[in-house]
Amino acid sequence: MTVTLGPRQRPEPDVLVVRAEGEGGMEQSSYRPEAVELAVEVVSPDSEERDRERKPQLYARAGITHFWRVEEVSGRPTVYVYELDPATGAYALTGIHHDRLKLTVPFDIDIDLAEIDRL
């Protein structure tokens, strides 16, 4: 799944959550930014700069309200949660989650990050 930001500009988040009204069926492979509720990037050694800098800038400019970045820290997943600041047009860090990801925005979610490698 990709996000259509413009001609020849369709980044592919590792996880993409779209609003129900933005869903166009199983064949749809790209979504407009206004249909995206959350974009998630999982940082790997080959994608550090792109996932930490470039893609978040593109998503923020497109108006995608929620962005999460997942990284491995000390052998465990860590989730950095960001929300778009309308005043600056950039993402503001709203939380860093090491052991448990429990949020109500943009939707209710509760993941035990400490147990994730045991699944």
Contact map, one row per residue, 1 for C-alpha under 8 A:
11100000000110010000000000001110000000000000000000000000000000000000000000000000000000000000000000000000000000000000000
11110000011110000000000000001110000000000000000000000000000000000000000000000000000000000000000000000000000000000000000
11111000011110000000000000000111100000000000000000000000000000000000000000000000000000000000000000000000000000000000000
01111110111000000000000000000111100000000000000000000000000000000000000000000000000000000000000000000000000000000000000
00111110111000000000000000000001100000000000000000000000010001000000000000000000000000000000000000000000000000000000000
00011111110000000000000000000000000000000000000000000000000000000000000000000000000000000000000000000000000000000000000
00011111110000000000000000000000000000000000000000000000000000000000000000000000000000000000000000000000000000000000000
00000111110000000000000000000000000000000000000000000000000000000000000000000000000000000000000000000000000000000000000
00011111111000000000000000000000000000000000000000000000000000000000000000000000000000000000000000000000000000000000000
01111111111100000000000000000100000000000000000000000000000000000000000000000000000000000000000000000000000000000000000
01111000111110000000000000000000000000000000000000000010000000000000000000000000000000000000000000000000000000000000000
11100000011111000000000000000000000000000000000000000000000000000000000000000000000000000000000000000000000000000000000
11100000001111110000000000000000000000111000000000000000000000000000000000000000000000000000000000000000000000000000000
00000000000111110000000000000000000000111100000000000000000000000000000000000000000000000000000000000000000000000000000
00000000000011111000000000000000000000111000000000000000000000000000000000000000000000000000000000000000000000000000000
10000000000011111100000000000000000111110000000000000000000000000000000000000000000000000000000000000000000000000000000
00000000000000111110000000000000000111100000000000000000000000000000000000000000000000000000000000000000000000000000000
00000000000000011111011000000010001111000000000000000000000000000000000000000000000000000000000000000000000000000000000
00000000000000001111111000000000001110000000000000000000000000000000000000000000000000000000000000000000000000000000000
00000000000000000111111000000000000000000000000000000000000000000000000000000000000000000000000000000000000000000000000
00000000000000000011111000000000001000000000000000000000000000000000000000000000000000000000000000000000000000000000000
00000000000000000111111100000010001100000000000000000000000000000000000000000000000000000000000000000000000000000000000
00000000000000000111111110010000001000000000000000000000000000000000000000000000000000000000000000000000000000000000000
00000000000000000000011111110000000000000000000000000000000000000000000000000000000000000000000000000000000000000000000
00000000000000000000001111110000000000000000000000000000000000000000000000000000000000000000000000000000000000000000000
00000000000000000000000111110000000000000000000000000000000000000000000000000000000000000000000000000000000000000000000
00000000000000000000000111111000000000000000000000000000000000000000000000000000000000000000000000000000000000000000000
00000000000000000000001111111110000000000000000000000000000000000000000000000000000000000000000000000000000000000000000
11000000000000000000000000111110000000000000000000000000000000000000000000000000000000000000000000000000000000000000000
11110000010000000000000000011111000000000000000000000000000000000000000000000000000000000000000000000000000000000000000
11110000000000000100010000011111101100000000000000000000000000000000000000000000000000000000000000000000000000000000000
00111000000000000000000000000111111100000000000000000000000000000000000000000000000000000000000000000000000000000000000
00111000000000000000000000000011111100000000000000000000001001110000000000000000000000000000000000000000000000000000000
00000000000000000000000000000001111110000000000000000000000000110000000000000000000000000000000000000000000000000000000
00000000000000000110111000000011111110000000000000000000000000000000000000000000000000000000000000000000000000000000000
00000000000000011110010000000011111111100000000000000000000000010000000000000000000000000000000000000000000000000000000
00000000000000011110000000000000011111100000000000000000000000011100000000000000000000000000000000000000010000000000000
00000000000000011100000000000000000111110000000000000000000000011111000000000000000000000000000000000000010000000000000
00000000000011111000000000000000000111111000000000000000001000010111000000000000000000000000000000000000000000000000000
00000000000011110000000000000000000001111100000000000000000000000011110000000000000000000000000000000000000000000000000
00000000000011100000000000000000000000111110000000100000000000000001110000000000000000000000000000000000000000000000000
00000000000001000000000000000000000000011111000000100000000000000000111000000000000000000000000000000000000000000000000
00000000000000000000000000000000000000001111101100110000000000000000111100000000000000000000000000000000000000000000000
00000000000000000000000000000000000000000111111100000000000000000000001000000000000000000000000000000000000000000000000
00000000000000000000000000000000000000000011111100000000000000000000000000000000000000000000000000000000000000000000000
00000000000000000000000000000000000000000001111100000000000000000000000000000000000000000000000000000000000000000000000
00000000000000000000000000000000000000000011111111100000000000000000000000000000000000000000000000000000000000000000000
00000000000000000000000000000000000000000011111111110000000000000000000000000000000000000000000000000000000000000000000
00000000000000000000000000000000000000000000001111111100000000000000000000000000000000000000000000000000000000000000000
00000000000000000000000000000000000000000000001111111110000000000000000000000000000000000000000000000000000000000000000
00000000000000000000000000000000000000001110001111111111000000000000100000000000000000000000000000000000000000000000000
00000000000000000000000000000000000000000010000111111111000000000000100000000000000000000000000000000000000000000000000
00000000000000000000000000000000000000000000000011111111100000000000000000000000000000000000000000000000000000000000000
00000000000000000000000000000000000000000000000011111111110000000000000000000000000000000000000000000000000000000000000
00000000001000000000000000000000000000000000000001111111111000000000000000000000000000000000000000000000000000000000000
00000000000000000000000000000000000000000000000000111111111100000010000000000000000000000010000000000000000000000000000
00000000000000000000000000000000000000000000000000001111111110000000000000000000000000000100000000000000000000000000000
00001000000000000000000000000000000000000000000000000111111111000000000000000000000000000000000000000000000000000000000
00000000000000000000000000000000100000100000000000000011111111110010000000000000000000000000000000000000000000000000000
00000000000000000000000000000000000000000000000000000001111111111000000000000000000100001110000000000000000000000000000
00000000000000000000000000000000000000000000000000000000111111110000000000000000000000001100000000000000000000000000000
00001000000000000000000000000000100000000000000000000000011111110000000000000000000000000000000000000000000000000000000
00000000000000000000000000000000110000000000000000000000001111111000000000000000000100001000000000000000000000000000000
00000000000000000000000000000000110111100000000000000000001111111110000000000000000100000000000000000000000000000000000
00000000000000000000000000000000000011000000000000000000000100111110000000000000001100000000000000000000000000000000000
00000000000000000000000000000000000011100000000000000000000000011111000000000000111100000000000000000000010000000000000
00000000000000000000000000000000000001110000000000000001001000011111100000000000111100000010000000000000000000000000000
00000000000000000000000000000000000001111000000000000000000000000111110000000011110000000000000000000000000000000000000
00000000000000000000000000000000000000011110000000110000000000000011111000000011100000000000000000000000000000000000000
00000000000000000000000000000000000000011110000000000000000000000001111100001111000000000000000000000000000000000000000
00000000000000000000000000000000000000000111000000000000000000000000111110001110000000000000000000000000000000000000000
00000000000000000000000000000000000000000010000000000000000000000000011111111100000000000000000000000000000000000000000
00000000000000000000000000000000000000000000000000000000000000000000001111111100000000000000000000000000000000000000000
00000000000000000000000000000000000000000000000000000000000000000000000111110000000000000000000000000000000000000000000
00000000000000000000000000000000000000000000000000000000000000000000000111111000000000000000000000000000000000000000000
00000000000000000000000000000000000000000000000000000000000000000000000111111100000000000000000001000000000000001100000
00000000000000000000000000000000000000000000000000000000000000000000011110111110000000000000000001000000000000001100000
00000000000000000000000000000000000000000000000000000000000000000000011110011111000000000000000111100000000000001000000
00000000000000000000000000000000000000000000000000000000000000000001111000001111100000000000000111001000000000000000000
00000000000000000000000000000000000000000000000000000000000000000001110000000111110000000000111110000000000000000000000
00000000000000000000000000000000000000000000000000000000000000000111100000000011111000000000111110000000000000000000000
00000000000000000000000000000000000000000000000000000000000000000111000000000001111100000011111000000000000000000000000
00000000000000000000000000000000000000000000000000000000000000001110000000000000111110000011110000000000000000000000000
00000000000000000000000000000000000000000000000000000000000100111110000000000000011111001111000000000000000000000000000
00000000000000000000000000000000000000000000000000000000000000000000000000000000001111111111000000000000000000000000000
00000000000000000000000000000000000000000000000000000000000000000000000000000000000111111100000000000000000000000000000
00000000000000000000000000000000000000000000000000000000000000000000000000000000000011111000000000000000000000000000000
00000000000000000000000000000000000000000000000000000000000000000000000000000000000011111100000000000000000000000000000
00000000000000000000000000000000000000000000000000000000000110100000000000000000000111111110000000000000000000000000000
00000000000000000000000000000000000000000000000000000000100110000000000000000000000111011111000000000000000000000000000
00000000000000000000000000000000000000000000000000000001000100000010000000000000011110001111100000000000000000000000000
00000000000000000000000000000000000000000000000000000000000000000000000000000000011110000111110000000000000000000000000
00000000000000000000000000000000000000000000000000000000000000000000000000000001111000000011111100000000000000000000000
00000000000000000000000000000000000000000000000000000000000000000000000000000001111000000001111100000000000000000000000
00000000000000000000000000000000000000000000000000000000000000000000000000000001110000000000111110000000000000000000000
00000000000000000000000000000000000000000000000000000000000000000000000000000111100000000000111111000000000000000000000
00000000000000000000000000000000000000000000000000000000000000000000000000000111100000000000001111111000000000000000000
00000000000000000000000000000000000000000000000000000000000000000000000000011110000000000000000111111000000000001100000
00000000000000000000000000000000000000000000000000000000000000000000000000000100000000000000000011111000000000011100000
00000000000000000000000000000000000000000000000000000000000000000000000000000000000000000000000011111100000001111100000
00000000000000000000000000000000000000000000000000000000000000000000000000000010000000000000000011111110000011111000000
00000000000000000000000000000000000000000000000000000000000000000000000000000000000000000000000000011111000111100000000
00000000000000000000000000000000000000000000000000000000000000000000000000000000000000000000000000001111111111000000000
00000000000000000000000000000000000000000000000000000000000000000000000000000000000000000000000000000111111110000000000
00000000000000000000000000000000000000000000000000000000000000000000000000000000000000000000000000000011111100000000000
00000000000000000000000000000000000011000000000000000000000000000100000000000000000000000000000000000011111100000000000
00000000000000000000000000000000000000000000000000000000000000000000000000000000000000000000000000000011111110000000000
00000000000000000000000000000000000000000000000000000000000000000000000000000000000000000000000000000111111111000000000
00000000000000000000000000000000000000000000000000000000000000000000000000000000000000000000000000001111001111100000000
00000000000000000000000000000000000000000000000000000000000000000000000000000000000000000000000000011110000111110000000
00000000000000000000000000000000000000000000000000000000000000000000000000000000000000000000000000011100000011111000000
00000000000000000000000000000000000000000000000000000000000000000000000000000000000000000000000000111000000001111111000
00000000000000000000000000000000000000000000000000000000000000000000000000011100000000000000000001111000000000111111000
00000000000000000000000000000000000000000000000000000000000000000000000000011000000000000000000001110000000000011111100
00000000000000000000000000000000000000000000000000000000000000000000000000000000000000000000000000000000000000011111111
00000000000000000000000000000000000000000000000000000000000000000000000000000000000000000000000000000000000000011111111
00000000000000000000000000000000000000000000000000000000000000000000000000000000000000000000000000000000000000000111111
00000000000000000000000000000000000000000000000000000000000000000000000000000000000000000000000000000000000000000011111
00000000000000000000000000000000000000000000000000000000000000000000000000000000000000000000000000000000000000000011111
